[in-house]
Amino acid sequence: MLLPSLDTLLLLGLYGALGGTYLIVAPAALMAWLHRRWHTMGKVERLFTYGLVFLLFPGLILLSPFVNLRPMGGSNKP
């Protein structure tokens, strides 16, 4: 039975950590930042965040089904 070496396990752990950061952590932080600062951003900040949206697009697509950005208002029940 072949067991993976310690180097292989460390490399797989590093790939997993980097992949999780790229696909989940950074896009979630970017979504929170955009949600909080959307109406108060300056031009340079908006350009920077749009660049991050382009860079982190795969993770944003993965997280998009779990995000609700509709405005919070009163109920429209009669």
N, C-alpha and C positions, 0 to 999 in steps of 0.2 A: 504494500500500500504506500503510495507516494503522498507525503504530506507537504504542503507548500512551505517554503522557507519563510523566515521572519521578514526578509526583504520584500518578498512578494506580498505578504500580508500588510506590511506598512504601506507599500505602493497602492494596493487596493483600498486601504483605509483613506489614504490621501486623495485618491481619485473620487471616492465616495464623499468625502468632506468638501472638496472643491465643487463637485457636481451638485451637491445639496445646497451649497452657498449660491451657486450660479442659478439654479432652477427654483429655489424656494426662498431662501433668506433675503437675498438682495432684491428680488422683485417684490416681495412683501413689504420690505422697508421702503422701496420706491413708491408703491401704491399708497402706503400710509402718508408719505411725504407729499405726494401729489394731492391726496384728498384734503390734507390740512392746509396746504399753501396755494391751492389752485387760483383763488381770486386775489391774492396779494403778491404774486410773483412779479419780479422785475424781468426785463428783457433778457439779461444775461443768465439769470437763474432758470428762466423758461427754456432757453436754448440748451443749457446744460442738462436739464431734466429730460428734454426731448432726445438728446443724445443718449442718455441712459436708457430711455424707453427703447430706442433702436438697438442698443447693445444687449439689453435684457429681455428682448421680445419673446423668446421661447418660454422663459419662466413666467412672464406675464400672461401668455396664452394658457399655460397650465393652471394658473391660479384664478383666471377670469371666471370660471363657473361658480366660484365660492365667494365672489365679491358682489356686494349690493351698494351701488353708489347713487341710488335714487334719493332725492331730497326727503328729509324727515319733515313731515307736515301733519296736520290734523287728519283725522279720518274723514273720508268722504261718504260715510254712511248716512242715509237719510234719517 
